[in-house]
Amino acid sequence: MRIVIQRVSRASVTIDKVIKSNIENGLLILLGIEESDTKEDIEWLCGKISALRIFNDEAGVMNLSIRDIHGEVMVISQFTLHASTKKGNRPSYIRSAKPEISKPLYEEFIKCMQNIMGKEIKSGEFGADMKVELVNDGPVTILMDSKNRE
């Protein structure tokens, strides 16, 4: 699994001109799933995300986690995170999992984050054409891949 984590002061996702979800002060997570991903990848990533100290403490130092600040989380599925651009100018998405594999893993990822956070996790709609708006706070943007744990 590949993710892009963005620390945001606000974010929203709109589908068919209707806002489906929005958050304030928290994390927007773009989630890309590949064929070989498992529940173990989900658990590792959710554990790391919830413990990342990327929010400022009273001294202005990034020393607090999303749980410490009681922030909100939004997860958006994004198969394009597994794009290969090695050949030509049209990206290949062959490494991205098919919907029958990725949708259940996407839903499991959201459940895992909910269990860790102890609160509702906002989301987009799997497979929908979504408009995502955000105000990146910092800016702070972090890339993670569950296949590169070391």
Legacy VTK file of the C-alpha trace (Angstrom):
# vtk DataFile Version 3.0
C-alpha trace
ASCII
DATASET POLYDATA
POINTS 150 float
0.000 0.000 0.000
1.118 3.478 -0.789
-0.203 6.500 0.997
0.205 10.226 0.866
-0.473 11.850 4.234
-1.181 15.561 4.289
-1.550 17.553 7.480
-4.509 19.819 6.812
-6.313 22.671 8.481
-9.354 21.594 6.439
-10.277 19.202 3.647
-13.405 18.109 1.817
-14.480 15.680 -0.874
-17.279 16.497 -3.293
-19.108 13.998 -5.512
-21.612 15.176 -8.131
-21.421 18.722 -6.732
-22.419 17.524 -3.243
-19.964 17.582 -0.323
-19.744 14.000 0.930
-17.243 14.566 3.753
-15.216 17.320 5.321
-12.741 17.635 8.170
-10.968 20.331 10.128
-7.466 20.113 11.624
-6.239 16.628 10.878
-4.962 14.292 8.202
-6.017 13.714 4.625
-4.814 10.259 3.560
-4.696 9.258 -0.102
-4.605 5.450 -0.251
-3.328 3.353 -3.160
-3.765 -0.421 -3.022
-1.888 -3.028 -5.057
-2.631 -6.714 -5.671
-0.185 -8.015 -3.044
-1.507 -5.888 -0.154
-2.922 -7.626 2.920
-4.472 -6.901 6.305
-0.913 -6.826 7.691
-0.129 -3.827 5.465
-3.260 -2.091 6.751
-2.427 -2.694 10.403
1.169 -1.526 9.991
0.203 1.668 8.162
-2.654 2.560 10.504
-0.382 2.061 13.508
2.321 4.269 11.998
-0.093 6.993 10.882
-1.773 7.271 14.268
1.581 7.613 16.036
3.353 9.990 13.616
4.416 13.079 15.536
3.703 15.693 12.868
1.589 18.222 14.763
3.087 21.151 16.646
3.288 21.221 20.415
3.100 24.431 22.471
6.732 25.191 21.554
6.001 24.936 17.817
7.876 21.636 17.449
6.324 18.723 15.552
5.984 16.496 18.574
2.297 15.489 18.706
0.340 12.768 16.899
-3.135 12.905 15.408
-4.382 11.086 18.509
-2.681 13.620 20.806
-4.505 16.529 19.169
-7.813 14.633 18.789
-7.710 15.532 15.096
-9.895 14.296 12.293
-8.953 11.896 9.495
-10.231 11.552 5.944
-9.261 8.627 3.684
-9.595 8.803 -0.102
-8.908 5.843 -2.403
-6.422 6.726 -5.151
-5.305 3.977 -7.510
-3.021 6.409 -9.366
-0.487 6.213 -6.517
0.769 3.003 -8.149
1.267 4.593 -11.573
4.339 3.511 -13.479
5.862 6.225 -15.670
8.948 4.333 -16.832
7.814 3.891 -20.439
6.231 6.491 -22.651
4.022 9.332 -21.518
0.877 7.448 -20.562
1.104 6.097 -16.994
0.432 2.412 -16.489
-1.725 1.363 -13.547
-1.063 -2.364 -13.839
0.168 -2.588 -10.212
-3.066 -1.116 -8.859
-5.403 -3.751 -7.457
-8.681 -4.448 -9.223
-11.823 -3.172 -7.438
-12.804 -6.631 -6.163
-9.538 -6.664 -4.178
-9.024 -2.986 -3.434
-12.517 -2.010 -2.276
-12.633 -4.476 0.650
-9.076 -3.469 1.653
-10.016 0.225 1.453
-13.007 -0.415 3.718
-10.827 -2.455 6.103
-8.286 0.396 6.228
-11.022 2.821 7.294
-12.266 0.387 9.978
-8.721 -0.086 11.292
-8.206 3.691 11.561
-11.583 4.028 13.316
-10.597 1.389 15.858
-7.261 3.061 16.572
-8.660 6.596 16.668
-11.842 5.699 18.522
-13.870 7.994 16.274
-15.464 8.186 12.852
-13.094 8.350 9.901
-14.407 10.382 6.992
-13.996 9.110 3.446
-14.734 9.564 -0.190
-16.621 7.024 -2.260
-14.645 4.163 -3.733
-14.468 4.425 -7.533
-16.316 7.744 -7.754
-15.122 10.835 -9.603
-14.238 12.999 -6.606
-13.159 16.589 -6.196
-10.826 16.834 -3.209
-10.063 20.215 -1.707
-7.579 20.824 1.065
-5.532 23.412 2.844
-2.186 21.768 3.564
-0.951 22.951 6.953
2.777 23.582 7.080
2.954 22.309 4.386
3.423 18.804 5.742
3.193 15.944 3.230
4.540 12.453 3.908
4.777 9.470 1.571
4.701 5.929 2.937
4.779 2.500 1.314
4.041 -0.606 3.364
6.525 -2.536 1.210
9.365 -0.266 2.423
9.225 -0.740 6.175
12.943 -0.700 6.856
LINES 1 151
150 0 1 2 3 4 5 6 7 8 9 10 11 12 13 14 15 16 17 18 19 20 21 22 23 24 25 26 27 28 29 30 31 32 33 34 35 36 37 38 39 40 41 42 43 44 45 46 47 48 49 50 51 52 53 54 55 56 57 58 59 60 61 62 63 64 65 66 67 68 69 70 71 72 73 74 75 76 77 78 79 80 81 82 83 84 85 86 87 88 89 90 91 92 93 94 95 96 97 98 99 100 101 102 103 104 105 106 107 108 109 110 111 112 113 114 115 116 117 118 119 120 121 122 123 124 125 126 127 128 129 130 131 132 133 134 135 136 137 138 139 140 141 142 143 144 145 146 147 148 149
